[in-house]
Amino acid sequence: MNTMSRTVAGRPALAAIPAAAVLLFFVFSRDAGAQALTNQSLEDRLNTLMRVVDEQQRQIQSLERQVTNLEMAQRGRGLSGGTAPDGDSVAEQPGADGLPVPLPPLPQLAQATPGVNAPGAQTGTATGVPVNPPAPDSGVTAGATGSAAASGPQQPGETTAVGQTQKAAEPTRTQAEQAVVQREHAPLFDRRLTLDWGISDTYYDRRQLQLSGFLALDAIFLGNINLGQTKSHQVMADLDTRYGLTDRISVDVDVPYMYRNSSFIVGGAGGAAGTLSDASVSSHAIGDVNFGIYYQFLKETNNLPDVVGSLRVKAPTGTSPFGIKVQQLTQDNTNLVAPGELPTGTGFWNVTAGMSVLKTYDPVVLFGSLSYTYNVARSFADISSVVGQTQPANVKLGDIIQFGGGVALAFSDKDSASISYTMALQPKSKTKAPGGAWSDVPGSQTTAAVLNFGLNHVINKHLTINGALSVGLTPDAPNFVVGVRFPYTF
């Protein structure tokens, strides 16, 4: 065998290069290589050259595959690998056969990225291919690296596309940050179906001074003074079903079931102001079903936040508080009066329009929201709480303005904690008798502010556990609300 019919990287077949000239070149260019070939026959030397050519062909194919991957996907940064630690060119490092790995007669091989046989070469990957290709002005031929080398090094905030300039993209969120987005901001639009089941307990503890008597001489009170106390637990279990119509539009429906228990403690049993008596009332039924639609106005980028608008409608499917009669619960205490049953709904249709904003600064997530709830006026056949009395009227609850904001910290890929503040302002409610004018209901104006604490843990890509604790900061807010949710995404 005096010639070889192999072709390397589009170059002419090696048969066009005289074997004697190739051997003579190695003798004069590399003393070490010449010494290694001195005692070999011509056939052995040709076999050695063929092994070298085979190795270079495999390296070229590997380089082409790596370059294709670099062009198709965004990669991190690494060392260019053009120079060995001792300052010599990597192309000059000898191989296992005593010959230089890139063949000197083949310029493409000498200019290609060093392979696995180049000792001391510094690269960003195990295959010896640099993570970021050299720039066009670096003096390195771009033939082996294609368009990836021609595009220059990757810049921060850019994504890679074949033959295109890298562009800004959405920040990559961890699973813990995604859980915060789903809980505090809006649904995950890229998930087709999510079943979010949760249970919560809302606790109220109210004390008030009850006076039964009159003032004599505008200074002396004659009658009974009692301290009334009401303790209430409101347990709600609900299933919120969300479905993503597109990558920007999502709809959901939430069906709650309520259990309420209230204990009433009042003094005056047996006619003695210091003697207490108590009684409890419980009710359970479906609550107010609500449904909504979400639209993502802006997707988060490195410079812009995520902005989502929502529109929700709540239907009066729960038990209305109007028309429930107050009655004496014990025979020995006329002061202990309470409703015979507890409502599980508001009794009104309402519409809530909201806007929420979220920005990720890994590992911190900032979020805020603003909403306005319009309560639709409704006519009731009876709003009186007195037994045996009927009072028809129209009722208009005050519209609610709610706002809040907070911060979440992802302290691992699967765990995060959050703290936020929420305030709801509601003006006075109004009533109107048939044929009359609207009049304010005394004491119906409320200001409810709460401080929220959350803890999220991602079980897997489908299931997340969200724990929450809310502490009331004003008398109109509940003492606390504690709950846990289990959103499962398909």
Buried (B, 14 or more C-beta within 10 A) or exposed (E): EEEBEBEBBEBEEBEEBEBEEBBEBBBEEBEEBBEBBEEEEEEEBBEBBBBBBEBBBEBBEBBBEBBEEBBEEEBEEBEBBBBBEEEEBBBBBBBEBBBBBBBBBBBBBBBBBBBBBBBEBBBBBEBBBBBBBBBEEBEBBBEBBBBBBEBBEBEEEBBBBEEEEBEBEEBEBBBBBBBBBBBBBBBBBEBEEBEBBBBBBBBBEEEEEBEEEEEEEEEEEEEBEBEBBBBBBBBBBBEBBBBBEEEBEBBBEBBBBBBBBBBBBBBBBEEEBEBBBBBEBEBBBBBBBBBBBBBBEEBBBEEEBBBBBBEBEBEBBBBBBBBBBEEBBBEEBBBBBBBEBBBBBBBBBBBBEBBBBBBBEEBEBBBBBBBBBEBEBBEBEBBBBEEEEEBEBBBBBBBBBBBBBBBBBBEEEBBBBBEBBBBBBBBBBBBBEEEEEEEEBEEBBBEBBBBBBBBBBBEEEEEBBBBBBBBBBEEBBBBBBBBEBBBBBE
